[in-house]
Amino acid sequence: MNSFSLSFTITIILIISSFFLPFSSCDSIQNVCKTTPNPQLCSSILRSNPRSKSADITTLSLIMVDEVKSKVNSALQIISKLEKSNPKQKDALSDCKRRLSVVEKYDVGVAIEALNKGDDKFAVDSMNDASIEAQICEENLKTKKMNNNDYYSSMSKMNKDVQDYSLVAAAIMKLLL
């Protein structure tokens, strides 16, 4: 085989590979997301993150944990605004703030550390706990009649997002077990 033929063959292989590799990545994301409680959310998040293109399941899990952390941080910012404008709701908001701060400081940190160490069971448990904490926060807001507040819908959405993102993360992590 002369050098031209070899170059031509390599070029063709590279072109074909570059055409099919993105599809195989999408297929793996699709296959992973099918195992979660919210495949559409999972797929949307993972496809929008450049780290997921050639990611293994651990990396996909870490991407989801980062998204959980982002949602928790947004919820904590909303709580700070609500505390200033709604002193009557201080108890419910303080409880949510405490719960979501635990998620941010401990559950997210434990999940990341556990994934990096290959202790996937602890990572799953941490994300399940994050979901439970957001659910309890939501229930407390309803109990304290916070749902009459104009800001309730944004806080409720954040709680729902933390729950959903955490459950998707846990489902992806279960694939590692």
Residue pairs with C-beta under 8 A, 6 or more apart in sequence:
1 9
22 53
25 52
25 53
25 54
26 47
29 42
29 43
29 46
29 47
29 52
29 60
30 39
30 43
32 42
32 46
32 57
32 60
32 172
32 175
33 39
33 40
33 42
33 43
33 46
33 168
35 171
35 172
35 174
35 175
36 42
36 167
36 168
36 171
36 172
37 164
37 167
37 168
37 171
38 164
38 167
38 168
41 164
41 165
41 168
42 64
42 168
42 171
42 172
45 63
45 64
45 67
45 165
45 168
46 52
46 55
46 60
46 63
46 64
49 63
51 59
51 63
52 59
52 60
52 63
55 63
57 172
57 173
57 175
57 176
58 115
58 176
60 172
61 111
61 115
61 123
61 169
61 172
61 173
61 176
62 112
62 115
64 127
64 165
64 168
64 169
64 172
65 108
65 111
65 112
65 115
65 123
65 127
65 169
67 165
67 169
68 103
68 108
68 111
68 127
68 130
68 162
68 165
68 166
68 169
69 104
69 108
71 158
71 161
71 162
71 165
72 100
72 103
72 104
72 108
72 130
72 162
73 104
74 158
74 161
75 96
75 100
75 134
75 155
75 158
75 159
75 161
75 162
76 97
76 100
76 101
76 104
78 151
78 154
78 155
78 158
79 93
79 96
79 97
79 100
79 155
80 97
81 151
82 89
82 93
82 149
82 151
82 155
83 90
83 93
83 94
83 97
85 151
86 93
86 146
86 149
86 151
89 144
89 146
89 149
91 144
92 140
92 141
92 143
92 144
92 146
93 146
95 137
95 140
96 137
96 140
96 141
96 155
96 159
99 133
99 134
99 136
99 137
100 133
100 134
100 137
100 162
102 133
103 129
103 130
103 133
103 134
103 162
106 126
107 126
107 127
107 129
107 130
107 133
107 166
108 126
108 130
110 122
110 123
110 126
111 122
111 123
111 126
111 127
111 130
111 169
111 173
112 123
114 120
114 121
114 122
114 123
114 126
115 123
115 173
115 176
120 173
120 174
120 176
120 177
121 177
123 173
123 176
124 170
124 173
124 174
124 177
127 166
127 167
127 169
127 170
127 173
128 166
128 167
128 170
130 162
130 166
131 162
131 163
131 166
131 167
131 170
133 162
134 159
134 160
134 162
134 163
134 166
135 159
135 163
137 159
138 156
138 159
138 160
138 163
141 147
141 152
141 155
141 156
141 159
146 152
146 155
147 156
